[in-house]
Amino acid sequence: MSASAAPFVESMRAAALPASGIGWLDAARHEAMQAFLSAGLPDTRNELWKYTALRALEQRGYSARDESASTRMIDEGTFALPDIEGTRLVFVNGVFRADLSRLDDLPQGLSVQPLSRALVENPEPLRFLLSRHATEPRDSFASLNAALASDGVLVRVAPAAQIEAPLRIVHLGAQAEAAIACHARNFVELGEGACLRLIEHYAALGEHAHFTNIACEYVLQKSARIDLLALQDSAVGAALFRRSDFHLHEDAQLELHALELGGALARHELRIALDGDRSRAQTRGAFALRGRQHVDTELLIEHHGRDTASDSLWRGVADGRARGVFHGAITVHPGADGADAQLSNKNLLLSEGAEIDTRPALEIHADEVKAAHGATIGQLDEHALFYLRSRGLPAETARILLVRAFCAVALSGVEPQALREHCDALLLAHLPRENAQ
């Protein structure tokens, strides 16, 4: 079947482009849609999609919107997090919900707006962000997002502002009359010396098979710091595609924790550019898969500035017939002397039908560089299992204890403690169960 005839592509073609009445924005959206239709969906000949085939997605069509998203009754407990209050923006099936959000009493130095509202009130400052070509012109999902995203989040932190309470961005998928497609674009900029804690939360209310496409861009000016938790617990039948681009200037710092649990097909492409001298990125992540889930993490780190550092540690667990993919690629560009790049990825297979593909890659074009990467795929240590069982633990309990400890290292830096314990509980709930022997 040709790309033009595929139900997915045809449903995207049939979706009306958001009409803004802003000439440059409408033109940019039209151009982006044409780019998507010309490219079609990527296939496994593309190195970044080598282990994630999209044949099943290609055969699915999606409705353009959920007409009831703005009025659908939502229990706030669905997306509650312990000890996390304060500013939040909530989107239900891609629609901003002011009634579920909290945008009053913003801390001094923090500006937060739904993208749709910013476009109505003052669109011209967004012209460059929304009309320039995507970083990767052949990235089909980036083009699709640029064409169809009518909302999202615009966050700015003033220079030197220290925002202590976490800002939450919640994308909630809820049951609807049909499977729908949601698109959102988020922009986060931290001024010089600013600090922000941010939680991206992907949650589900009931079972659904929606397609969600999120593009996020983060710019950290000199000496800025962001602590980001990406918590993904989507519906078991959902398809979730995310791309996050980070641009770190001189002395900027990124600390990222990611937990991938939900979705039938989920992919997160993280592109981190250490552009400024002495910029630093620390990433920690884990996924726990079961059934027939397919989760793909693409971590692409580029060192451009001098004396930059990246430290990445990721863990993966797969059971049933699930498939996990981790691609960690580090490039040290010419002129990035003194770079320090570390990458570790370890994985556990808990069943014969599970599969995990891991591809660490390191490319160095500079001098005086420290770099190391490693990846492993294995099974639970039978000696450790035997030891725990010899101490009276049932087989299932011993198995879960070992898997939980294996993943815990990726979550140990999540703060506050109550949130870390919540992440641990979610992970525990997703771990496979079997009858004790």
Secondary structure, DSSP 8 states (H G I E B T S, - for coil): --GGG-HHHHHHHHS-----S-HHHHHHHHHHHHHHHHH-S--TTSGGGTT---HHHHT---BS--TTTTT----GGGG--TT--S-EEEEETTEE-TTT-B-SS--TTEEEEEHHHHHHH--GGGHHHHHS--SSTT-HHHHHHHHH--EEEEEEE-TT-EEEEEEEEEEEEE--SS-BEEEEEEEEEE-TT-EEEEEEEEEEES----EEEEEEEEEE-TT-EEEEEEEE---TT-EEEEEEEEEE-TT-EEEEEEEE---SEEEEEEEEEE-STT-EEEEEEEEEE-TT-EEEEEEEEEE-STT-EEEEEEEEEE-TT-EEEEEEEEEE-TT-TT-EEEEEEEEEE-STT-EEEEEEEEEE-SSS-EEEEEEEEE---HHHHHHHHHTT--HHHHHHHHHHHHHHHHHTT-SSHHHHHHHHHHHHHHS------
